[in-house]
Amino acid sequence: MRALVYTAPGHVELQDVDEPVANEGEVVVQVKASGICGSELHGFRHVGFRVPPLVMGHEFAGVTTDGRRVAVNPLVACGECDLCRRARPYLCRTRAVLGIHRPGAFAERVVVPEELLCDLPADLSFEAGAVVEPLANGVHAWGLVRADEPERVAVVGGGTIGLVCLLVAKRNGAHVTVVDLAPERLEWAERLGADRTAVSLDGEYDAVFDAVGAGPTRAASVAALRPGGTAVWLGLLAPEPGFDALDLVRMEKRVTGSFAYTRQEFAEAAELARTTDVSWAQSFPLEAAADVFMELADGRTDVVKALVRP
């Protein structure tokens, strides 16, 4: 079959690879749409979390061999540790992720543990199904601040994760400001309901979602919090924290990471996808995936979410 393969640091190419073989408890999914994630665009530059050769792709939807239309939760947990028993498999110490530790969905077909399948209704497009995984990140991130009932929210970064944070926050009644340097992304934020857009973070907020993950954006997310506010860090661009620790102490501000989601949150995101505008996701054939991937990695901003369609 054909697959987009991460072959070396900074390089991907379309190749012929072996057909995947399902073991007991697994199924083969015919991939219909798979999203290119910002973490892949940054992470493929060096060997680290992802090790080549690797078929990436963890945001996807498709059809099983018996005809089920599904979105796939890519988090493979042990199911037995203390965190899995507490319904927090996304924090499992030995978790694996499809497209990172196991072959992913930038391919015609992929093997998936059957327990990770989430059925899609017949009236939901595969494009929307591929956006369920990012939406689940937004649902989980909101859950980390929901108890504080934030009214004034800022989102730093207008890419996919920033937009899903916007969508979930608006769904919960917040006034949302979205910050980005790219005019095209600010336009999409406005179309999707942002109350305000800007190129830099100002003002004071109950909660700030950093969907970039650089030292300066993390510092800005903490500085813009009201006393007692919460910054949720989702971005994975760089490891530097950047924030003022004394401000954190004196104003009792909180910073929390947000990596993934519970299985219930993934199912909630699948429901949310039914009423979510996904016109900001643009499809490309698998044959064009290498070029599109490299263009996005090199800074292309007119495509918010690229979906690979085998």
N, C-alpha and C positions, 0 to 999 in steps of 0.2 A: 504494500500500500504506500501511498505518498504521505510524507510528514515533513513539517518544518523542524529541523534539528539544530539545536545549539551545539556547535561543533568545537568551538574554541572561544576564549575570551574575546568579546566584541564581534563575534561572527555567528550568523545563522545561515542555513541553506536548505533548500528543498531537496529531499532525498527519497529514494525507494528504501523502505525498511521492512522488516519481517512483520507478518500479520500477528496481532496480539492473541494470546491463548489464555482463556479463562480457566482458573482453577476452581476448586469447590468453594461455593459461596460468592463467586464472582460472575459478572456478566460482561459481554461485549456490547458497547454502546457505539452506534453509528453516529458520529459527531455531525450536528447540523449547524451549530454556531458556537464559536469559542472566542472569548474576549482577550485582547492583549492588555495585560495589566502593567501599570507603571512600575511595579516592583520588578517585573521582568526586564523592562527597558533599562532600569538602573542596574539590576543584579547581574545581567549577562556580561557586563564589562570586565568582570574578574571572577576567578574561581573562588567560591565561598559557600553560600547557602545552596547554590546550584552548581553541579559538577558535570561538565560535558564528557561524553556526548549525551544529550538529553533532549527529549521531546517535551517542551514546556506546555503551558496552557492549563489553568485550573478554574476558569470561569466558563462553564459550557452547558449546553443542552443538546439532546439528541434522542435517538430511538433505539430501544433494545432489540435484540433478535426476535423477541416475541411480540414486538409492536408497541411497547409502552413508550409514551412521550414523556421524557424526564428531564429535569435539571439535576445536576450532580453536586452534592456536598463533597468537596475534595479532601476533607480532613479525615485521615485514617488514624484512629486512636486504638489503644490496646484493649480498652473496654473493661479492664480489671483493676487498675490502680485506684488510689484514693480519690483522685480528681475525676476520673471517669465515673466512679460510683456516686459522686456528687453532681452528676449531670453537667460536668464541665470538661468534656473530651477535648475541646479546643485548647486546653492547657495541659493535656497529657504530656508527660515528660518525654515519652518516646513516640509522639505523634509523627506521622508522615503526611506529606501533602502531595496529591497527584500533580504532576507537572513540575515538582521540585525534587522529591525523593523517589518518585515512581513516574513512569511515562505518563505524559499528559495528553491534552486534547488538541494540540496543533497537528492533527492527523485525521485521516479518514475514520479510524476506529480506535477505541481505547478500552482497556479492561478496567472495570470498576467493581469494588465490593458492593454486593447487592443491597446491603443495609444503608448505603449512602444515596440511593435513588430517591428522588422526590417527584411524584407524578405531577404532570402539567395538564391543565384542562385543554380540551380540543380547540378552544377558541383563543388560546394564548400562542403567540408566534414564538418560534425558536429564538429569534433575536431577543425578545423579552425574557425568555427562559435563560439565556446566557447572561442576562443582567441580574438574575436572582442572587448570585454569589456576592457581587458588590453591594447590592441592596441589603443583604444580610449583615454586612459590615456596618452599614448605616444604622440598621435596627439595633445592633449590639452596642454601638457607640452611644446612641441615644439612651439606652438602658442604663449606662454608667452615670448619667446626669439626671435621669427622669425624676428621681426622688426629690431633687432640689427645685423642680418645676421652673426651669429657666424660661424667662420671657425674652431676654435680649441675648441673642446668639450670634456668634461670628464663625465663619468657615474660612480658613486660610487654604487657598488652592481650589481652582475651579475645574479640576480634572474629574474623572469618574467618581472617586471616593468623596471629593468635596461636594459634587452634585447630589450624590445619594444622601449625604449628611444634610444637605439643604432640603431635599424632598421629605425626609423623615421628620426634620425639625418643623417644617411648615405644616406637615400633617398633624403635628402635636401643638399647633397654635403659636409657635414662637415667631418673633420678629427677627429676621435673619439678614445679616450683612455677609456678602461673599467678597473675598479679596483675591485678586490675581493680577498678574502683569500682562496677560494676553487678552486683548479686546474681544477676540472670538469667544473665549470662555466666559467672560463677563456677560456677553450677549446671551449665551445659553443660560446662565444663572438667572438673568432677568426673565427670560421666557419661561423658566421653570418655577418662577414665583419669588425670587429674592426681593426683599423689600428695599435693599440698597446694595450697590456694588462699588468697589473702590480698588485702587492699586496698592494701598497700604492700609494697615490696621490702625484705626484710631478709635477714640471713645472708650467706653467701659462696658463690659459684658458679664452676664451671669455664667456663660459657658463659651469656650472657644474650642473648635475642632481644628486641629492642625493636620491637614491632609497632604502636606508637603514633606515635612520631616527633615528640615535643615536646621542648623544651629540658630540662625537669625529668625526663622519662623517660629521656632519653639520659644525663643526669648520673647518675641512679640506676643505669643499666645498667653504667656504668663503675665507679662506687663499689662495687658489689656483687661485682665480679670478684675472684677470688683472684689473687695475683701470677702473671703469665703467662697469665691467662685472656683470653677473646675475647668482645667484644660485637658482635653482628650487628645492624645497623640496617636494618629493613625499612620502618618507618613513614614517612609523608610528610606529617605534619600541619603541620610548620613548619620553617623553615630553620636555626633556632638550634641550635648544637651542644651548649652547656650543660655540657660535661665539664671536669674538672680536668686540664689538660695535664701538670702536674708529677707527678700521681699516675700518669698514663699512662707517663711516662718512668721514674720511680723504681721502679715495680713491673712494668715491661715488659709492661703490658697492651696489648691490641690492639683496635682498632675497625675494622670493615669494613662497607661498604655491601653490600646485597643487593637488586638491582633485579628480576631476572627469572630466566632458566634457559636451559640448553642444550636443543637438540631431543631429545637423549637423555634428559635429565631430565624433559621433558614426556611422553615415551613412558613413562618409569618411573612418573610420576604417574598416567597412564592405567591402568596395571596396579594401582597402589595403590588407585585408586578402586573397584576390584572388591571389595575387602575392607574398605572404609571406611564407617563409619556416617555417613550424610549427612542424618540426620533433623533436624539443626539448620538445614538449608536449607529455607525456606518459600516456596512458589510463589504468585504473584499474576498475574492476567490482565493483558495489555497495557493494557486499558482502565483499570485501577487504578494503573498504574505511576507516573503523575505524582504522585498523592496519596501513595503509599507512598514514593517517592523523597524528597519534601519532608518527610515525617514522620521519615524516617531522618536526613536532613540537619539537622533541628531537634532531634535528640537521642533519638529513639525507641530503646530498648535491648532490648525484648522479642523483636525479630527479629534473630538473629545474621547470617544471610545471606538476603537477599531475592532470589528468582529471578523474572524476568519471563518469562511464558509466552504468547507471541503466539497 
